[in-house]
Amino acid sequence: MESAHILGTRIDVTTYSQACDLIAAWIGQGKGGYVVAANVHVVMTGVWRSPFQGVVNGAQLVTSDGMPLVWGLRLLGFPEAERVYGPDLMLALCDRAQQEGWRIFFYGSEPRVLERLQRNLRERFPNLRLVGAYAPPFRPLTPAEEAGDRQRILDSGADLVFVSLGCPKQEEWMARQSPFLPIVLVGVGAAFNFHSGVVAQAPRWMMAIGLEWLFRLLQEPRRLWQRYLINNPAFVVLFAAQLLRQRLGRRQAKRVP
């Protein structure tokens, strides 16, 4: 699989079907690992915090969750790059799971959201095998609590765990648990809120032109203003500088006999 680094974060060039096939292969082989759906917030968190960037780059798969990253991949020489959006990847995997008989576990969010999420998914995917769901406390967990949660997941017999804790918490949690869980962990961001119906998704036309951030900002301005009004402009400036350096490097290379 081809990939590129955007501001130091690895982004894999993939599709929904390719991602599902990879995950199916890992499940079939009994392998663990974690999947990150990366957007501008994930990339910029890696810029500000280099250890977090290492967490993302250590994932088995990093998808281009946001349109700015898709455009970035295309500018870096991958014209076929397309968006692999965490909430849509979750639905694609649920569809695959009911065909393959995979057992699904949900980790994150809060009890009322998990209850509505499971009800909605059962209606949409009648043959889906849901084997557990748990909403951990919002505070940092103790090592004993994390071990208990791992055991809860293992006892469920899950093949696939969807994780919704928010960035950077969910990526860091997956990286810590992955060495101890022979199970595929997929970080899906706000997907639990969307698919439970608790939070509305942006219209598809806004997603297509990269304005999903504006829709979400208008919904939750107090929580999201810093993420979008600081990270987004910084991303544009820093990525423009990356492109400029790359093009200058190519010109210099051509001049060298």
N, C-alpha and C positions, 0 to 999 in steps of 0.2 A: 504494500500500500504506500502511495506517495504521501508526502507531508511537507509542510513548510513551517518556518518559525516566524511568528508575528510578534514583534517586541520581545523575543526570547521564549515565547510559549509555543510549543508544538501544536499544530493543527493538522489533523489527518484529512486527506481528500477522500471522501467516502459518500455513500448514498444510504438511504434507509434500508434497502434490500441487502447491500453489502454489510452494513452494521449488524443487521439481524442474522445474516449468515455467519459472521465471525462469532457472535455471541452463541449461536446454536452449536458451532464447532467446539467452543470452550465448554459449554454445558455437556456436550456429548463426550468430551474427554475428561470430565470431572475436574476441570481446572477452575481456579478462582481468578480474580482480577477485577479491576474497576474501570468504569467508563465515565468520562467527564464530557458534559455538553458545555462547550466554552462559548462565552459571549464577551463583549467588551469589558464587562465588569470583572469577569474571571481573568482576562488578560491584564487589565490594569492593576488588579490586586497582586498579580505576579510581578508587575513592574515595581510596585511600592514595597512588596515583601518577597524577596528572592527565595526564601524557603518554601513559600507557597507555590512559586513557579516550579520548583523541583517536584512538588506533590503532583501538580498537573502533568508535567512532562513524564512522570513515572507511571501514568495510567496506561492500560493496554490499548485504549482507544480514546481519542480526543476529537469530538465532532465540532463542526462549525455551527453552533447553535444560533448565532446572530447574523443578520445580513451584512453588517460591516465587515465581519470576518470572511464571509463569502466573497465580497468585493475585494478584500485584501488578498485572498488566495488567487483570484483571477488576475489582479495586478502583478502578483509575484510569478505568474507564468502558468497558472492552472485554469484555463478558460472553462473547463468542464465542471469546476467546483460548484456544488449546490448546498443548500442549507439542510442540515440534519438537526432539527429543532427538538429539544428534550421532551416536551409534552407530546409531540407527534411521534417521536421514537418510542415513547412509552406505549402509545396505542398500537403502533406497529408490532411491538414485542408482545403485547397482550394477545393480538390476533395470532401471532406465531405460536405463542404459548398454548392457546387452546387447541391448535392443530397438533402440537408436539406432546401435549400433556405435561408441560412444565408446571411446577408448583411455585406460586408467587407469594412473596412476603413484602409488606409495606413498612418502611421505617421512617418516622419523622412526623412533622406537622402536629396536629392535636386530635384528641379522640373524636370530636364531632365531625371533623373533616374526614378522618379515616372511615367513619361509619357511612357517611354519604358517598365517599369515593367508592367503597366496596359495593354499595347498593347500585350505583350508576354503572359500574363496570360489569356487574353480573347481568344487568339488563342488556348491555351492549354485547357482551361476550358470554353467552349462557353456559358454555362448557369450560370457562376459565376456572382453574383450580387455585383458589385463594386459601392459603394455609396459615396466614397470620398477619397481624398488623400491630404495631406498637408505636406510641408517641412518647419519646423520652422527655424528661424535664428540660426546660429551656436553658437552665444553668449548666455550667461545665460538669461533666460526669466524672465520678471517681474511677480509678482503674477497676475496682471491684464491680461497679455498675456497668462499665463497658464489657467486662468479662461476662456478666450476667446477661447482657443483651446479646452477645455473641452466642451464648448457650441457648437462649430463647430461639434464635434464628436456626441454629443447628438442629434443635429438637423439633422444629416445624417440618424439617425435611425439604426446605425450600431449595429450588434450583436457581432462582433469580430473585434478587432483592432490589426493589426500587427505593431510592433514598431521597428524601426531601427535607433538607435541613437548612438550605440557603448557603450561599457562598460567603466566606470560605469554609464554613463549618462542615458542610457535607463532603467536600473533597478531602479535607483533613481527616474526617471520620473514616471514610472509605480507605484511605491510605493506611491508617492505623489498624483497621480490622482485616484488611485483605490478606496479610500473611497468615492469619489464623482461620480464615474461612475459605474452604474449597468451593466457593459459590460466587457467581457473577454479581457484582454490585453496580447499579446504574444510577448515577446522580441525575435527577430530573427537575431540579429547581422548584419552580412554582406549580408544577404539573398537578400535584395533589389538590391544590386550591382550585385550579382551573377545572379539572375533571370531576371534582365534587360539586361544582357549581357555586362554590362560596365566593370566588372571584371571577369576574368576566374576563375573557380573553380579548385581545385587540382584534378588530376586523382583519380579515386576510389581506385586504388591499393595503392596510397600514403596515402589516408585516412585510409585504412584498417590496415596499419602498423604504424600508428601514425606519419606520416611525412607531414601531411598537413601544419603544421607550417613552414616547410622548404620551401615549394612551395610558401606560402604567403610572407615569409621573402624575397625570391628572387625577388618577384614582387614589394614589397614596403619596401626596406631595411631601408630607412630613418625614416619611420613612425613606423615600427614594430621591429626594432632591439632590443630595450630595453625590449619590452614585451617578446620576445622569448629567448634572450641570457642571460637575468637575471632571469626572472620568471621560465623558464623551469628547469634550474639546481637547483634553490632554491626549487622548488616543489619536485623534486626527493629526495633531501636530507631530507627535512622536512617530506615527506610522509614515507620514509624509517625509520625515527625516530619514527613516529607514529606506524608503524607496529611492530617495535622492542619493544616499550613500551607495546603494546597490548599483544604480545606474552610472554613477561616477566611477565606481570600481570596474564596471564592464568597459567603460571607455578607456580607462587607463590600461586595462589588460590588452585591449586591441592595439594600443600604441606600442606595447613592448614587442620588439622583434623576436 
